[in-house]
Amino acid sequence: MFNLKILFLDIYKNEGFRINKDVNGGFGTGNNYAGGFFTKLLAKYQKESIFWPPIYFASTMGVAESFKHDCKYTTNLEEANNNFDIFILSSSIVACETEIKAIRILKDLRVPILVIGPFASTCPEKYIKNGANVLIGEPDTALLTNPKILNELKTEGDVIHPSNIPASIEDLPLPSWAEIFKHKKCVMGFLGSGNSLPIYASRGCPYSCFNYCTYPLQQGRNLRNESIKRLVDQIEFYIRDLKVKSFLFRDPVFTINRKRVIDICKEIIRRKIKIVWGAELHLKDIDNELASIMAKAGLRIVFVGIESINPESIKKTKRQNAPIDKQLSSIKILERNGISVKAMFIFGFPGDNLNNALKTIRYALKLPITYLQFSVFTPYPGTPIFSEYKNKITAQNYEQYTQWDLVFNHENLNIFDIKYLLNKSYKDFYSSLLRLLKIFYRITKIEMRKKFGLF
């Protein structure tokens, strides 16, 4: 095995809204909120204040560097030249056609191309057809036990199935955020100013919403945990070396294991680490004790999927929702502990109609939450539910799968209904002066904790 010069290309389509390749199980989303005044304003703010590359990309770069390869990160295709031995590209559904265009340009340089990530691993055909190699499975754990893959890449497109069993996440070197920070800072406006980082405490999700959710497509349904010591050591390293003060846990559901969450928080508190962090969790897991210790450890924002209040839609998608009274009580507990709740809802579920969607908006507006998100149900390739929709798909290309566009013929809703609902929900929520003042107050408290260790 010889040392290689590798360019890690993280290519994005130039749009008026934020594209994130890390969320949605690594398939990515594009916050195309439909074009009303408030939605355009929100889309512009998010594009300017929120960016981070996929964790799998930074982690794979860390693996390559552990083998003494010379790695560089960029989002600029113009930095590619034939002085590199390999081009490694991140993949996503939301920038797929843009990535394909980049591959066609890169092919002229006669340098092997490797595409990685959950989307390419699930749908490799387009990438291979255009001359790229696609690594199947988790790229970081696969490469760690199959290092020869990089040295044996060809210039013709092919599917690469690792021969050795993937490594444990405990064996992975640190992601190469230091290299990424040389070229592009990670920022998360909802966690205040300054450097932020996404981080995993675990991978995998056992919940039944895998029927339409993309997270298990690569992470699987079995839970795999980082050790608490290694996790908190990482946090301290990033604080010291990269001046990071805010973290976003990208676990599909952070609170699956209550005792483990409490132990993580206790270790952060014991080491007197003053950070702010966010996480996605399930409202059914929340009580006063858990919310209190998470807040003490620095939790300041949570993302909770409520999706719909239509029982038919919840049943058809096999989603596990907390009962209405539990949703409300958990939200009150979180907000009372200074933890901002972003409640996430979806229009266009199976069986949804205009009346049900308007009921869901009214329900959302009554909740004592800080942030709100409405998106559009999207049947993704590779998920079990996609087979029910593949003959109804109307999208002309993958980049329309933004999660804010209707990509199939819905039985009750059309694209104009969806645009109306998106504009109405965001306008009705974010046009409230009291809600905007609350957001300002919460962000101010976050800044005070990050700068002075207060709150």
C-alpha positions in Angstrom: 0.0 0.0 0.0 1.4 3.4 -1.0 0.5 6.9 0.1 -2.0 8.8 -2.1 -2.9 12.4 -2.7 -6.7 12.5 -2.3 -9.1 15.4 -3.0 -12.4 15.1 -1.1 -15.0 17.0 -3.1 -18.2 18.1 -1.4 -20.2 19.5 -4.3 -23.4 21.5 -3.9 -25.9 22.9 -6.3 -26.1 26.7 -6.2 -29.6 27.5 -5.0 -31.3 30.3 -3.1 -31.9 27.9 -0.2 -29.7 25.8 2.1 -28.7 22.3 0.9 -27.5 19.9 3.7 -26.1 16.5 2.7 -25.8 15.2 6.3 -29.5 15.3 7.4 -32.2 12.9 6.3 -30.0 9.9 6.9 -27.3 11.3 4.6 -29.7 11.6 1.6 -29.8 15.4 2.3 -32.5 18.0 2.1 -33.0 21.4 0.5 -34.9 24.0 2.4 -37.0 25.1 -0.5 -39.9 26.6 1.5 -42.2 27.4 -1.5 -41.8 31.1 -2.2 -43.9 33.2 0.2 -42.3 36.3 1.9 -41.7 34.6 5.2 -40.6 31.3 3.7 -38.1 33.2 1.4 -36.8 35.1 4.4 -36.4 31.9 6.4 -34.7 30.1 3.5 -32.2 33.0 3.1 -31.4 33.1 6.8 -30.8 29.3 6.9 -28.5 29.3 3.9 -26.3 32.1 5.4 -26.2 30.8 9.0 -26.2 27.0 8.8 -23.6 24.7 7.1 -21.8 21.5 7.9 -20.5 18.7 5.6 -21.7 15.1 6.1 -20.2 13.4 9.1 -19.4 10.3 7.1 -17.3 12.4 4.7 -15.2 14.0 7.5 -14.9 10.5 9.2 -13.8 8.8 5.9 -11.2 11.5 5.5 -10.0 10.8 9.0 -9.6 7.1 8.1 -7.7 8.0 4.9 -5.4 10.3 6.9 -4.8 7.5 9.4 -3.2 5.5 6.5 -0.9 8.5 5.9 -2.7 9.6 2.7 -2.5 13.3 1.9 -6.1 14.6 2.0 -7.6 17.9 1.1 -11.3 19.0 1.4 -13.0 21.5 -0.9 -16.5 22.4 -2.1 -14.9 24.0 -5.3 -14.7 21.7 -8.3 -12.1 24.0 -9.9 -9.6 22.8 -7.4 -9.6 19.4 -9.0 -6.6 18.6 -11.2 -4.6 15.5 -12.3 -2.0 16.1 -9.5 -4.3 14.1 -7.3 -4.4 10.3 -7.3 -8.1 10.0 -6.3 -11.2 12.1 -6.2 -13.6 11.1 -3.4 -17.1 12.7 -3.7 -19.9 12.9 -1.2 -23.3 11.8 -2.5 -26.9 13.0 -1.8 -30.2 12.8 -3.5 -30.7 16.5 -3.2 -27.6 17.4 -5.3 -27.4 14.1 -7.3 -27.5 15.6 -10.8 -25.0 18.3 -9.8 -22.7 15.6 -8.6 -23.1 13.7 -11.8 -22.1 16.8 -13.8 -19.0 17.1 -11.7 -18.1 13.4 -12.3 -18.4 14.0 -16.1 -15.9 16.9 -15.8 -13.6 14.9 -13.6 -13.5 12.0 -16.0 -11.5 14.1 -18.4 -8.6 14.2 -15.9 -8.3 10.3 -16.0 -8.1 10.1 -12.2 -10.1 7.4 -10.3 -13.3 8.7 -8.8 -14.9 7.2 -5.7 -18.4 8.2 -4.6 -19.4 7.5 -1.0 -22.4 8.0 1.3 -25.8 6.5 2.0 -27.5 7.7 -1.2 -24.9 6.4 -3.7 -24.7 3.2 -1.7 -28.5 2.8 -2.0 -28.8 4.1 -5.6 -25.4 3.6 -7.3 -26.5 3.2 -10.9 -26.3 6.9 -12.1 -22.8 7.3 -10.6 -21.4 4.1 -12.1 -22.9 4.8 -15.5 -21.0 8.1 -15.6 -17.7 6.5 -14.7 -17.4 6.7 -10.9 -16.8 3.9 -8.5 -19.3 3.5 -5.6 -18.4 2.1 -2.2 -21.3 0.1 -0.8 -22.0 0.5 3.0 -20.6 2.8 5.6 -17.5 4.3 4.0 -15.5 5.0 7.2 -16.0 1.7 8.9 -15.6 -0.2 5.6 -12.3 1.6 4.6 -10.8 1.1 8.0 -10.8 -2.7 7.5 -10.4 -2.6 3.7 -7.6 0.0 3.1 -6.5 -1.6 -0.2 -9.7 -0.3 -1.8 -8.2 3.1 -2.3 -5.0 1.8 -3.9 -6.8 -0.5 -6.3 -9.4 1.9 -7.7 -9.8 2.0 -11.5 -10.9 4.8 -13.7 -13.9 2.8 -15.0 -17.1 3.0 -12.9 -17.8 0.0 -10.7 -19.6 -1.1 -7.5 -17.2 -1.9 -4.7 -18.3 -4.4 -2.0 -15.8 -4.5 0.9 -14.5 -8.0 1.5 -13.7 -7.6 5.2 -16.2 -7.0 8.0 -16.6 -3.2 8.7 -14.8 -1.9 11.8 -16.5 -1.0 15.0 -17.2 2.8 15.4 -15.1 2.6 18.5 -12.1 1.9 16.3 -12.5 4.8 14.0 -10.0 7.7 14.1 -11.3 11.2 14.7 -13.1 12.8 11.7 -10.8 15.2 9.8 -12.6 18.4 10.9 -9.2 20.2 11.2 -8.7 19.9 7.5 -12.2 20.9 6.7 -12.0 24.0 8.9 -9.0 25.2 6.8 -11.4 25.6 3.9 -15.0 25.8 5.3 -16.2 26.5 8.8 -19.2 24.6 10.3 -21.8 27.0 11.6 -25.2 26.4 13.2 -27.1 29.6 13.8 -29.7 28.0 16.0 -26.8 27.2 18.4 -25.4 30.7 18.3 -22.3 32.2 16.6 -18.8 30.6 16.3 -17.7 27.2 15.3 -20.0 24.2 15.6 -19.7 20.5 14.9 -22.0 17.6 14.3 -21.1 14.5 16.4 -22.4 11.0 16.9 -23.0 9.3 20.3 -24.5 6.3 18.5 -25.5 5.0 15.1 -28.5 3.0 14.1 -32.3 3.2 14.9 -34.6 0.4 15.8 -37.9 2.3 15.5 -40.7 1.2 13.1 -40.7 4.4 11.1 -37.9 2.9 9.0 -40.8 2.2 6.7 -40.3 5.7 5.2 -37.2 6.9 7.0 -33.7 6.8 5.3 -31.5 6.6 8.5 -31.5 2.8 8.7 -30.5 2.4 5.0 -26.9 2.7 5.9 -26.7 2.9 9.7 -28.9 -0.1 10.2 -31.5 -0.8 12.9 -29.1 -2.1 15.5 -27.8 0.5 18.0 -24.0 1.0 18.1 -22.7 3.2 20.8 -19.5 5.3 21.2 -18.1 4.8 24.7 -18.9 7.7 26.9 -15.3 8.4 27.7 -14.3 8.5 24.1 -17.3 10.6 23.2 -16.5 13.3 25.9 -12.8 13.1 25.1 -13.7 14.1 21.5 -15.7 17.0 22.7 -12.8 18.3 24.8 -10.4 17.8 21.9 -12.6 19.9 19.6 -13.0 22.6 22.2 -9.3 22.8 22.7 -8.0 22.4 19.2 -10.8 23.8 17.0 -12.4 26.4 19.4 -15.8 24.7 19.0 -18.3 25.6 21.7 -21.5 24.0 20.2 -22.3 20.5 19.0 -25.2 18.9 17.3 -25.7 15.2 18.1 -26.7 13.5 14.9 -28.0 10.3 16.4 -31.4 9.4 14.8 -32.9 9.4 18.3 -30.6 10.6 21.1 -32.7 9.4 24.0 -33.3 5.7 23.1 -31.2 4.7 26.1 -32.2 6.8 29.1 -29.5 5.6 31.5 -26.8 6.2 28.9 -28.0 9.8 28.2 -27.9 10.5 31.9 -24.4 9.1 32.1 -23.2 11.2 29.2 -24.6 14.3 30.8 -23.1 13.5 34.2 -19.7 13.1 32.5 -20.0 16.5 30.8 -21.0 18.1 34.0 -18.2 16.3 36.0 -15.6 17.6 33.6 -17.1 21.1 33.9 -17.4 21.4 30.1 -19.4 24.5 29.3 -20.9 23.8 25.8 -24.3 24.1 24.2 -25.7 21.3 22.2 -28.7 20.1 20.3 -30.2 16.6 19.6 -33.1 14.9 18.0 -35.2 12.9 20.5 -38.6 11.3 21.1 -41.2 13.1 23.2 -42.2 9.8 24.8 -38.8 9.6 26.5 -39.0 12.9 28.3 -39.6 13.6 32.0 -38.4 16.3 34.5 -35.3 14.4 35.7 -34.0 13.7 32.1 -34.8 17.3 30.9 -33.1 18.8 33.9 -29.8 17.0 33.7 -29.6 17.5 29.9 -30.2 21.2 30.3 -27.5 21.3 33.0 -25.1 19.6 30.6 -25.8 22.2 28.0 -28.7 21.0 25.9 -30.4 24.1 24.4 -32.4 22.8 21.4 -34.2 19.6 20.5 -35.8 18.4 17.3 -38.9 16.3 17.8 -40.9 14.6 15.0 -44.7 14.9 15.6 -45.4 14.7 11.8 -49.2 14.7 11.9 -52.3 14.5 14.2 -54.1 12.4 11.6 -54.4 8.9 13.1 -54.8 7.3 9.6 -51.6 8.9 8.4 -49.6 7.7 11.4 -51.0 4.2 11.1 -50.2 3.9 7.3 -46.6 5.1 7.8 -46.1 2.8 10.8 -44.9 5.7 12.9 -44.7 5.5 16.7 -46.1 8.8 18.1 -46.4 9.8 21.7 -50.1 10.4 22.7 -51.3 14.1 22.3 -51.3 14.7 26.1 -47.7 13.3 26.4 -46.6 15.5 23.5 -47.8 18.6 25.3 -46.5 17.6 28.7 -43.0 16.8 27.3 -42.8 20.0 25.4 -43.7 22.0 28.5 -41.0 20.2 30.5 -38.4 20.9 27.9 -39.2 24.5 27.4 -39.5 25.1 31.2 -35.9 23.8 31.5 -34.7 26.4 28.9 -34.5 23.9 26.0 -36.0 25.2 22.8 -38.2 22.7 21.0 -38.4 22.6 17.2 -41.5 20.5 16.4 -41.4 18.9 13.0 -44.5 18.1 11.0 -45.1 16.6 7.5 -47.8 17.5 4.9 -48.8 14.8 2.4 -48.7 11.6 4.4 -50.9 8.8 3.0 -54.5 9.6 3.6 -53.7 13.3 4.3 -56.1 16.0 2.9 -56.4 19.7 3.1 -58.7 19.6 6.1 -56.4 17.3 8.1 -53.4 19.4 7.2 -55.1 22.6 8.4 -56.0 20.8 11.6 -52.3 19.9 12.1 -51.3 23.6 11.5 -53.8 24.7 14.2 -52.5 22.1 16.6 -48.9 23.2 16.0 -49.7 26.8 16.6 -51.1 26.0 20.0 -48.0 24.2 21.2 -45.6 26.2 23.5 -42.6 25.6 21.1 -39.8 27.9 20.0 -39.4 26.7 16.5 -41.6 25.0 13.9 -40.9 23.0 10.7 -43.3 21.7 8.1 -42.0 19.6 5.3 -43.5 17.3 2.6 -43.8 13.6 2.8 -41.3 12.1 0.3 -41.1 8.3 -0.5 -37.3 7.7 -0.9 -35.7 5.0 -3.0 -34.5 2.2 -0.8 -37.2 2.6 1.9 -39.9 -0.1 2.2 -42.7 2.4 1.4 -41.1 3.4 -1.9 -42.5 0.3 -3.6 -46.0 1.7 -3.0 -45.2 5.0 -4.8 -42.7 4.2 -7.5 -45.4 4.2 -10.2 -46.8 7.5 -8.9 -43.5 9.5 -9.0 -43.8 12.8 -10.9 -40.3 14.2 -10.1 -38.1 14.5 -13.2 -34.9 14.2 -11.4 -33.5 13.4 -7.9 -32.7 17.0 -7.0 -36.5 17.6 -6.7 -36.4 15.4 -3.6 -35.8 18.4 -1.4 -38.4 17.3 1.2 -40.2 20.5 0.5 -41.5 19.5 -2.9 -44.3 17.1 -3.8 -42.6 14.4 -5.9 -45.6 12.1 -6.5 -49.3 12.1 -7.4 -51.0 12.4 -4.0 -54.5 11.1 -3.7 -55.9 14.3 -2.2 -53.3 17.1 -2.4 -51.6 18.8 -5.4 -48.5 21.0 -5.6 -50.6 24.2 -5.2 -52.2 22.8 -2.0 -48.7 22.0 -0.7 -47.4 25.5 -1.5 -50.4 27.1 0.2 -49.9 24.9 3.3 -46.2 25.6 3.6 -46.6 29.3 3.2 -49.5 29.4 5.7 -47.8 27.4 8.4 -44.5 29.3 8.3 -46.3 32.7 8.0 -48.7 32.0 10.8 -46.0 30.8 13.2 -43.0 33.1 12.5 -45.0 36.4 12.0 -45.7 36.4 15.7 -43.6 39.1 17.5 -43.8 37.2 20.7 -42.3 34.1 19.1 -39.5 36.1 17.5 -38.7 37.8 20.8 -38.5 34.3 22.4 -36.1 33.1 19.8 -34.0 36.2 20.3 -34.0 35.7 24.0 -33.0 32.0 23.7 -30.1 32.8 21.3 -28.9 35.5 23.6 -28.7 33.1 26.5 -26.9 30.6 24.3 -24.3 33.3 23.5 -23.9 34.1 27.2 -23.2 30.5 28.1 -20.7 30.1 25.2 -18.8 33.3 26.0 -19.0 33.5 29.8 -20.2 30.0 31.0 -23.5 31.4 32.3 -26.9 29.7 32.3 
